[in-house]
Amino acid sequence: MASPLGSEDDVFENLKKRVEPQLQEERERAMNERVHAQYEKAQQRLAELIDTNSTLLVTISSIRVLGASHTRKGFLERIFGPLLSVNQDRPYTLAEALNEVSISSNKLHRFDIFNPPISLFIDRPSPSEASSTPNDIAIYLSVREKSRLLLKTGTDLGNAEGSAYGNLLWRNVFGGAESLNLNASLGTRTRSSYSVAFDTPVLSNPDVRWEVDGLQSSTQKSWASHEEALKGAATKFKWMSAGGGRHELGYSGTWRQITGLAGNASPTVRADAGDTFKSSITHTWVRELRDNPLLPTRGRYMKTLLELAGWGPLKGDVAFLKSEVESQAAVPIPIPGIEGDSGISFTTGFRAGLLHPLAISGKGQEQPQASHINDRFLLGGPTDVRGFRLSGLGPRDGLDAVGGDVYAAGSANLLFPFPRVGVASPLRIQAFINGGRLLALKRLAKEGNMTSEDVQSSVKSTILELGNGLPSLAAGVGLVYAHPVARFELNFSLPLVVRKGEEGRKGLQFGVGISFL
């Protein structure tokens, strides 16, 4: 007869033996499948139970959020308080109660202070409560708060610039989904940049937020032979409209300094050197309907931006009305004989902008002033009009790109799945053609400032000039990789139409960004 002790030794010996990785993987897969099947069965039973009792009249006596130790009670009451039956004029059906709680739970999730999922439990209130009735139910939400402090450091490389950065995020600062974001970076072009931003929801609504931020930066602008230093603060009010558009209304005050001029800096750059203060209000509207903002295959995108500086009580050293519009549309291209998504898509993009000079208020100047180099538009580079150098399109003074007041640019891209990789991969081959024009308002008077009538006439004639002849054009092919953080492009470009003074770029061009034309 075998010894029990010997049997135990055999067990321990078996446990010590290494399990083949393939066998271990099969066991884990089988275990995961069993757990998933049990979960699916439990969910099905719950759905059947709710469906059977969906018309049962209930009253919500209490809602408790478990695990929210750093979140204010008043913040949560604004979200869930209106659901309590004491605040309703009629009882719920069970289906209505669960739907309302689910909507509020989703709202809680959108504050980004809890880890998913947010679990929901239903129970009967304690019979010892004098006010309880047979129809009462108690709702419990189980949450896990995200880490309140998040520190990130790293390096970025792209668009002819390398940088190192550090970012500190403090979530749920005062227990109401507020956030404090500190950021610092040092780079080859943006020599230094420091920013701080405080953001808070308004009345516990994730779709309405208020933000205050500050910025200090120093950027080397080699295309215009100078360095620009910025110091400023801004406040923004953000909200989501009923139609799904995102709005942002803000005010900013920024001290700008054009300094560090190169020895060969042009007269235009030297004339704008020194200090200016910009005081402006801005409104931004965004409508996002693309399936993937970085690599869309279907949907459309619209954005408008309006900035008013130096007018009326805004004062400051510069005055203008600046407007921009951006759009993109993508459609999938079906291939006969291939079921489902072929992975081939056609994308078009368009951008345009206008800077309208105004008279500066409060300085006794009734005539509009010409725009400054740090307010004008720039065009050209790997993220907008490919096939041209950075800021390679538009007016120039000597070797310097001095920007323009009116521009329009467009592109057409055809994207194909990479061979042997598959449709689901974020890697694509693209063929593109893009182009654009950037123009400065023509000064109609040889000496002195323009009058308002001169400006109006110049704006009209400059807009008409955009359509005079072919735009600057380039075409090419390349690779696109849509990383979750940014889009990477490596293109071979061939300039087709290049105007005098503009700088095309034939050959390879690398671009990194989150917004491409």
BELQUI-V332358 format. One record per backbone hydrogen bond with DSSP energy under -1.0 kcal/mol. CO is the residue of the C=O (numbers start at 1). NH is the residue of the N-H. If there is no record, write none. Layout:
CO;NH, CO;NH
This chain:
3;7, 4;8, 5;9, 6;10, 7;11, 8;12, 9;13, 10;14, 11;15, 12;16, 20;24, 21;25, 22;26, 23;27, 24;28, 25;29, 26;30, 27;31, 28;32, 29;33, 30;34, 31;35, 32;36, 33;37, 34;38, 35;39, 36;40, 37;41, 38;42, 39;43, 40;44, 41;45, 42;46, 43;47, 44;48, 45;49, 46;50, 47;51, 48;52, 49;53, 53;56, 54;95, 56;94, 58;92, 59;137, 60;85, 62;139, 64;141, 66;143, 67;69, 68;71, 72;76, 73;77, 74;78, 76;80, 77;81, 80;83, 81;84, 84;87, 85;88, 92;58, 93;97, 94;98, 95;99, 96;100, 97;101, 98;102, 99;103, 100;104, 101;105, 102;106, 103;107, 104;108, 105;109, 106;110, 108;111, 109;112, 113;146, 119;142, 121;140, 123;138, 126;129, 129;132, 133;136, 135;59, 137;61, 138;123, 139;64, 140;121, 141;66, 142;119, 144;115, 148;171, 150;169, 152;167, 154;165, 156;163, 161;158, 162;188, 163;156, 164;186, 165;154, 166;184, 167;152, 168;182, 169;150, 170;180, 175;72, 178;172, 178;173, 179;199, 180;170, 181;197, 182;168, 183;195, 184;166, 185;193, 186;164, 189;191, 189;220, 190;187, 192;218, 193;185, 194;216, 195;183, 196;214, 197;181, 198;212, 199;179, 200;210, 205;208, 207;240, 208;202, 209;238, 210;200, 211;236, 212;198, 213;234, 214;196, 215;232, 216;194, 217;230, 218;192, 219;228, 221;224, 221;226, 223;401, 225;262, 226;221, 227;259, 228;219, 229;257, 230;217, 231;255, 232;215, 233;253, 234;213, 235;251, 236;211, 237;249, 238;209, 239;247, 241;244, 245;241, 246;286, 247;239, 248;284, 249;237, 250;282, 251;235, 252;280, 253;233, 254;278, 255;231, 256;276, 257;229, 258;274, 259;227, 262;265, 266;270, 267;271, 268;272, 274;258, 276;256, 277;317, 278;254, 279;310, 280;252, 281;308, 282;250, 283;306, 284;248, 285;304, 286;246, 287;302, 298;291, 299;330, 300;289, 301;328, 302;287, 303;326, 304;285, 305;324, 306;283, 307;322, 308;281, 309;320, 310;361, 311;314, 312;315, 319;358, 320;309, 321;356, 322;307, 323;354, 324;305, 325;352, 326;303, 327;350, 328;301, 329;348, 330;299, 331;346, 335;338, 344;333, 345;415, 346;331, 347;413, 348;329, 349;411, 350;327, 351;409, 352;325, 353;407, 354;323, 356;321, 358;369, 372;375, 372;376, 377;404, 379;393, 380;391, 383;517, 384;386, 385;381, 387;505, 389;392, 392;503, 395;402, 397;400, 400;397, 404;377, 405;355, 406;439, 407;353, 408;437, 409;351, 410;435, 411;349, 412;433, 413;347, 414;431, 415;345, 416;429, 418;421, 418;422, 426;482, 427;418, 428;480, 429;416, 430;478, 431;414, 432;476, 433;412, 434;474, 435;410, 436;472, 437;408, 439;405, 439;406, 451;455, 452;456, 453;457, 454;458, 455;459, 456;460, 457;461, 458;462, 459;463, 460;464, 461;465, 465;468, 467;469, 472;436, 473;496, 473;497, 474;434, 475;494, 476;432, 477;492, 478;430, 479;490, 480;428, 481;483, 481;488, 486;483, 487;513, 488;481, 489;511, 490;479, 491;509, 492;477, 493;507, 494;475, 497;473, 499;502, 503;389, 507;493, 509;491, 511;489, 513;487
